[in-house]
């Protein structure tokens, strides 16, 4: 069924992790002038809030924003889904084949609208329709386009020093960018952190702080190191140049480089060559400039790749005695596996350039944030904006679902340090606040690049899947998204670990004694006879055990505050009230209290944090069919985006849609 459209062209600017509470603060401070223009030209709530669903993590919420139904209906019930017939195994959920609901983009495409789904990490890949009107680019991971499928070489640092003795690559051993310049005694601090990979089966017992995702920002990077010496054996050497060697692909690809002296006698540039016989370098690095789209070789598992990466000269001493360079991930230039139709890959590559790799760096080094992370994401924002503009124009698109992950991943790298209670901060609080401001200014610049579409007949929706909070207190071992949360459930007597011959606990569940496990963000599963492979709980006792578990959860006190750590605990059948429950959820669903929660994912979507942060997603809409300069008092839910878009675009609702159009903001429909 089609209706008369209120707008012929619709663009969603999805901003992962964009917090309405913090955005409002930044707008009022004058740091987000472009967002202010969208607000002035469109409709929203005064607080910019959209009521979020659960769990407040990327895959389920972007799936909700594409289908108009909650997680218990579309079936993407966490960052990872539970593997059937296994209580300790999870599977990657960014897979459209796991989704049980119809997408709005399929409705548009199948009704003749040229529709693009751009890096939408809510079960959008592989394409959910074979309509010739549907264009899909990636969606297999957070980060940026291609960060899962196209990455063939990890980011690392390049260090050179006159005191180094040999050329070597040291994996996962750099805790600060400058370490490669200062010393050869690089110390490894590798953490066993859940990655973002797409392995089919994942088993992880979470028993220590350094296994949780909040410690991803402490992951170390590898380093290529080389002595600096006088240049020799070159076809052509500028006067006074010094040489060193760069190792890519963990040492399997080697490039010679020259440190160049300027007219004043100071060293200020680095030139990198394919070999010493080349007359010209393939890139020249200057301090302070991120060089993107640099073509190099890569070798992974004995396979050769043609790749593009970004490089930035972080430090170069004036006497040329030491230097540090950041190298991003490398993106496979010949991989078109996440582009549909595949010709889009070559079209974008030829006209915009290779997708920009995005950093995944911790914040305890200011240089990593300011020179690597912020600049890397700014380059990705510029590339994505240009790529979207190009595809919209050349393909004459009418509907665009786009997503950008810059706020969320950058926030994960430093938000814990904004808490005064976090131990080990090495910078004043103001330094981390400046990182936060810079991140939102970056987002505003990106959104501003699309403002002109409002004057060209497009209706634009700015939405996020969730916000992200600076938590008040240290997290406990419940609600972590990437495995079985052991310590609290062990302390409460529901999960039991095996022991060795000396009575020491092993990292292995003793299913013969375990009555229940907590796994993923919200889920507790009873080890039930007849359902689970090693079940011990009689189905007749299930109700009473659930009551025992919920009572224990409510009685579990945060070790620092003395207050309860769990806010809500519901049986599966009751969890429907908060958008969970059903066959893909646990027997019990629970939510952490405000302050005991992680940055997002394990708490209610209405949760607040320190530094004016919140978990709520954002909603701003402007353009044809919508009121201008209008504030509504209506509660706008995440499930309401899809039906509102359907009305504006003149389309039927997707089959499983649960939301309702936000008719208060639609021009001419309601004056309330």
N, C-alpha and C positions, 0 to 999 in steps of 0.2 A: 504494500500500500504506500502510495506517495501522496504528500500534501503539497500545498503551495509553499515553496521555500521563502523564508524571510531573508536569506542571504544565499548567494550563489557559490561563495567560496568561504571555507572555514579553515582556520589554522589553530592547532593546539600547540602551544609552547610549554611542553612539560619540563619542569625544573625539579629534578630529584632532590629531596631534602630541603626545599625552600620553606622557611618558617615564616608564617604570617605575622607572628608577634614581633619577631626580630626585623622583618621587612618593614613593618609599620614604623618601628623605631628608626631604621636607617632612612626611610623616606622623610620623616620629620626632622632628621639631622641634615637633610639636604644631600645625602650621599647616593640617592637613587632617583635622579630626576626623570628618567625614562619610565620607571614604574609609576611615578607620580602622574605622568601624562596619561598612561593607560587608565589609572584610577579616575582621573578627571574626565576622560572621554568615554568611560564605560560604567559598569555596574559591579557592585560587590557589597559585602557587609562592611560596616565601619571598622571591624577588627580584622578584615581580610580572611577570616577563618572559613575553612570548609571542614565539616565534621568528618573525621577519618574513620575508616573501617579497621578491621583487625585481621591478622597481625600487622603492625605498622612497619613493614619491611617492603622492599622493592617489588619482588615478583607478584605477590598477591594483590597489592594495592594498584599497581599499573594494570593488572588484569581486570580489577574492578573498574578502573577508569576507562577500560576498553569495552566492557560488557554491560556495565550498569547493574551488576549483581555482586553480592558479597562472597567471601571466600568459601563458605559452606556450600554455595551453589556452583560457582565456577570450578572449585576443586583444587585451586592452588592455595594451599593452607599454610605456607611458610616459605622462608627463603629456600629451604629444602622441603620436599614432601617425604612422607614416610613410605618406606618400601613395604609392600604387602607381605604379610606373614613373617614379619621381622620386627622385633621391638627395639633393636639397637642399630638399624641400618637406615640411612636416609639417601634420597636421590635428588639430583639437581632439578629444580622446578621451572627453569626458564625454557620451557618446551611446550609449544602450542598443542601438541598431542595429548598433554595432560589436562588441557582445559575442557570443561564440560559445558560451556556456554557459548552462545553466538556473539561474535564481535560486531560492533557498529561499523567498523571499516568494511566488513564483508557486505553489510546491508548497502552501504553507499556504492561500493564497487559493482555489486550485482544489479544495482539500479542505474547503471550508466555513468556514475561519477568517477572521474579519474582520481584515484586515492592513493596516497603515499603513507606508509607506516615506517617511520624513521627511528631506528635504534630504540624501540619501545620494549623495555625489559620486563614485559608482563605476558609471557607466553605468546609472543608474536611470531616466532620463528620455529619451524619452517612456516611458510605462508599458509594461512588458514583457508584460502580460497584459490581456485585456479582461474579466476576471472582475469581477463586481459586488462581490466581497469585497475587491478591491484598491483602496486609497486611496494616492495618490502626491502628495507636495508637493515640487516643485522637484527639485534634483539636477543642475542645469545648470552649477554653479560652486561653488568654495569660498566663503569668506565666510559670509554668512547667507542665509536664505530670500529669494529675489528679487534678490540682489545683481547678477546678470547680466541677468535678464529684466525686472525691474521698475525698475531704476535709470535715471533720465532726466536727472539733473543731478548733476555731480560735487561732492564735498566741497570746501570752500574756507574762507577766513577773511575776516571783515568787519572793517575798520579804519576808525576815524573819529578826526579830530584837528583841533583849531582851526587848525593850520598848513597843512592840506591846502588846495589851491587849487580843486580840481574834483572832481566825482563821476565815478569811472571804474572800470572792471573791468580787471584785469591778469591774464591767464591764466598759470598755471604760473610764478609768479615770487616766491613767498614761501618763504624758507628757514627761517623761524622765526615762530611765531605772533605774537610781539611786533613783528616788523618793520613790520607795518601801522600800528602806533602810533608807532614811533620815527622813521620816515623816509619820504619820498616816493621816495627813490632805491632802489627795489626791484631786486635783482639776479636775473636769471634763471639757474638751474642745471638746466635741463631735461635729463634723461638719456633716452637711447634704450633704454628697458627693455621687455622683453617684458611685455605685459599679460595679462590673464586672459580676453580676448575669445574669441568663438566663431567667428571667421572661418574659412571652409572651408579655404583654402589659405594657408599662412604660409611665407615664405621669409626667413630671417635668417642672415647670416654674423656669427658672434660673434668679434670681433677685439680688443676693448678691455674693460677691467674694467667700464666704465660701461654696457656692453651686457648684462652678466650679471645674473641675477635677485637675486643677493646685494646688489646696489646699489639694489634697489627701495625700500629704506628711505630713500634719499636723494632720492627724487622730491619735487619741490616742489609746493605747491598754489597755486591762483589766489587773488586777493584783490579784494574790493570795497572801495574806499576813498571816503571822503566827508569834506568839511569839516564841522566842528561850528559851529553858529551859533545866534543867538537864534531862538526859534520864532516863526513868523509865518504868517498865512493859515489857521490851524487853526479848526475849528468850536468846539473846547473845549481849552484849554491849562492844565494845572496851573501854579501859581505857580512861577516860576523855571526852568521846563523849557527845555531846549535841544534843537535838532533836528539830525538828519542823515538820510542816505538810504542804504538797503540795496539792492544790485543782486543779484538772483538770475538764473540762466540766462545767465551771462556778460554781464549788463547788459540783457537783454531784458525782465526783469520788475523793476519798481521799487516799493519800499515806503518810505513815510516813517516815521520813528521819533523818539521823544522820549526824552531822558535826564532822569530824574525825581529830584527832590531830596527827601530825607526831612525829618522834623520837626526834626532837628538841623542842617539846612542842608547836609548832604553828599549828593552824588549817588551813588545805590546801585542803581538799577533802570533798565532799558530797556524801553519799551513800543513795540510795532511795530503799525502800522495798515495797513489796506488802502488808505486814502487819507485826506487831511486832513479830509474831511467826516464820517468815522466818529466817533461819540461815544466808542466803546470800542475798545481795542486787541484784536487777535486773540491776542496773547500778551504776557506781561510776563516779562522775564528778570531773574533775581537771580543775583548772582555765586555760583558754587559749585554750581549746580543745573543738571543736564542736562534740558532740556525736550524731551520726545519726542512724536511723533505730531502735530506742528504742521502744520496744513493751509495750503498756499500754492499759488500757481500756478507753472507752469514752461512755457517755450517752447523747443522743440528742433526745428530744421529747419522752422520756421514752423508747427509743430503745437503746440497747447495741451494741457497736461496738468493734472490735479488730483493733487497730490502731498502726501506727508507727509514731513517731515524733522525732524531733531533740531537744537536750537540750545543753545549754552551761552555765557554771558557769562564770558569768561576774565579780562578786566581792565577796570576802570573807575576812573579817578582821582577822588578825592573832590571835586575842583573841576570835574569834568565836561569836562575839556579833551581827553581821549583815552580810547579804549576799543578792545577787541578781542573779537570774537565768533567762535566756531567754528560752521560750518554743515555738517551731514553731507550725504551723498548724499540725493537726493530719490527717493522710491519712488512709482511710479505706482499710484494707488488704484483705477484701473479696469481694470487688467491682470490677468486671471485665467488667463493662458496656461500657467502651470506648476502649476496645481491640477487634480487629477483625483480625483473629479468636480469640475467647476467651481464647484459650489455651496459647496465648502469655503472658497473665497476670501471670499465674502460672509459666510459663517458666522463665520469667524475675524475678519474686519474688524469686524463688528458687535459681537462679544462680547469680543474681546481687543484689537482695534486693529490698525493697520497694522504690517506687519513692520518691525522696527527696522533701519535702515541701520547698517553697521559701518564703523569708521574704517580707513584704510589709510595710517597716518602714521609717519614715521621718528622715531627716538628721540633725536636730538641736541638736541631741545628738551624739557625735563622736562615743560613744560606740555602738550605734545602727548600724552605718554604718560599722565600722571596725570589730567589733566582731560578729555582727548578720547578717547584710545584705551581706557584702562581703563574709564572711565565709559560709553563707547559700547558696549563689549562686555558690560558688566554689564547695561545696558539690554536688549541683545539676548538675554542669558541669561534675564533675567526674563520677557521677552515669549515666548521659545520655550518655557520651562517652562509658562507659563500656557496657551499655545496647545495644547501637547501634552496637558495635563491636560483642557482643554476638549474636544478632539476625541476623546480616549480615552473620556471620559464620555458625550458626546452620541451618538457612533457605536457605543458599546459594543464597542470594539476588544478583540481578544484577543492580537494579535501586533503589536509595534511595532519597526521598525528606524529608529532616530533617529541623527542626526549633528550635532555642534556643532564649529565650526572655530576657536574662540577662541584656544586655545593656539598652534596652528600659525602663524596669521597674525600674532599679536602677537610671537611669538618671532622671526619673520623681520624684524621691524622693529628689533630691538636685539641679537640674539645675537652678531653679529660684533663688537660693541663689548665683549663680555665677555672677549674675548681680549686679553691684555696686549700682543700683537704688532700689534694693529690700530692703524694710524696715524690720528691725527686725533680721538681721543676727547677730549671736552671736559668729561666728568664723571669723578669718582673711580669706581673699580671698584665700590664699595659702592652707588652709585646704580643701576647696572645690575642688581646682585644683588637690590636691593629691587624693581625692576620684575619680575624673575623670580618672586620670592616672591608678589608681589601677583597675578600671573597665575595661579598655582596655587591661591591662596586663592579667587580668583574661580571657578575650576573646581570647587573643593570645595563652594562655596555652591550652584552649579548642580546638582551631583550630589546634594547633600543635599536638594534640593527633591523628589526622587523616592524618598527612603528609605521613606516611609510605604507605598509599594506593596508592600514586603516583608511588611508586616503584613496586606495585603489579597489575598494569594494569588498575587502576581506573582513570577516568577523573573527576575532582572536580571543582564545581562552588561555589564560595563564594559570596553570594548576601544578600542584605537586602531589606526591604520593603520601608524604609525611614530612614532619619537621625533624629536628634533632636537638636533644637537650644536653646541657651541661649538668650532669647528675650531681645531686647534693652530697651523696655519700658513696662509699666504696660498694661495688656490686658484690652480691653473693652468688653462689653457684646454682642459680635457677634462672631460666629465661634465656640462656645463651643459645643462639640459633643453630650452631653447627655440630651438634652431637648430643650424647647422653650426659645430662647434668648430674654428677654422682654425689658430691660431698653432702649436700643438704638432705637428699633422700636417704643417703647412708646413715647420717646422723639421726634421722627420724625413724630408722629401722625398716624401711621399705625396700631399699636396694642393698644387696650384699655382694661383696667382692670375694673372689677366691683367694686362698692363701697358700704360700709355699710351705715346704716341710719345716721351716723355722717359725711359722706363724706370721710371716710378713705378707701384707696384702699385695696382690697382683693386679695389674690393670686389666682385669677380666671379670665379667659379671658371673656370679654363681647363680645360675637360673634355678637351681634346685631349692634355693632359699630366698630368692628375690620375688617379692609380691607385686612390685610396681616400679616403673622407671619414669623419670622426667626426661623428655627429649624434645629438641627444637624449642621454639619460642614459648609456647603455651601449653604443651601437651604432656599429660601423664597417662600412661597405659598400664592397665592391670595385666599381670601375667596370668592369663585366663586359660583354664583347662578347656580343651576342645576347640579353641580358637588359635591360640599361640603355640608355636612348636614345642616349647618346653614349659607349658603352663602348669601352675601348681594351685591356683585359686579356683575353688569350686564356683561355678556360675551362681549358685544359690547364695554365696557369700559376697558377691560382687557389690551389692548395694551397701552393705554394712562396711565393707572395706573402703568404698568411696567416701562414706561419711567419716570414717577414721582418718583418711588422708586429708580431707578438706579441713577437719578440725585441727589436725596437726599443722597444716599450712597456716591457718589463721593464728595459731599459737606460736609460730616460729618468729622470733624477734630478731631484728637486725642487731648484730653484735655491737654496733657503735651507738645506735640511737635508743635501743631498748623498745622500739615500736615494732608492730607487725611489719613483715617484709612483703606479704602477699595481700593485695588489695581485694581481689575477687577470685573466687574459685567456684566453678560451676560444673555440674554433670554435663555430659555431652548433649543431652536433649535440651538442657537449659541454655547452653552456650549459643544457641541460635539467636538469642536476644542481643548478642554482640557480634553477630556475623560469622560465628564459627559453629562447631558441632558437625554432625553427620559422619559418614563412613571414612572420611580422610582426616579426621581429627581424633584426639585422644579420648579416653573415657572420662577424663576430667580436663577442663581448660582453666588456666589460671592467669592472672595478671599481677605484675609487681606494683608495689606502692610507689608513689612519687618520691623520688630520692633514693630508693633502693634499686632503681631500674638502670638498664643500659642506656645508651644514647637514644635508641629507639628500638622497637621490635617486641619487647616483652611487657609493655605497659599499656594502659588505656590511652587512646588517641587524644584525650583531653589533658594529658600530663604536662605540667610546667617544669622548667628547670631553672638553674641559675643564669645570670647574665641575660635576662629577658628572652630566654629560649623556650620553645614548646615543641610538642610532637605533632600538633595539628598540621594538616596540609593547607595550602593557600588556594584561593579562588578569586580571579579577576577576569572580567569579560567585557569586551568592547567591540563596536562595529555595527553594521547593518542588522536590524532586527532587535537590537538591545537598547535599553534606555541609556542616556548619556548623563554622566555626573550623578548617578543614582545610588543610594545606599538602601539596602533591604534589611529588615530585621529577621527575615526568614532564616531558619537553620538550613544551610545548604550542605547536603551530604555527598560523599564521593559517588554514591550510586546515582546522584542526580545529574552528573555531567553528561552522561550518555543520552538520557531522554531529552535534556535541554538542547544538546547538539542535534538530535533527531528532529525536534520541532523546528529549530532554526534552519536546518537543511532540508526540511520537507520530506523526511523519511519516516518509515515505521520504526518502532522500537525493536531492538534485538529480542529474540524469543524469550530469554530468561531474565530480561531487565526487571529489576525490582524498584528502581528509583522513579521519581516524578519530575517533570519539567519544572525548572525554577521560573514559573510563569510570572512572578513578581517583577523580574528584570526584563521580561520580553516586552518590547514596545507595543503599546496599545492593548495588551491583554488584561492588565490589572494596574490600578493606581495605588494599591496599598504598599 
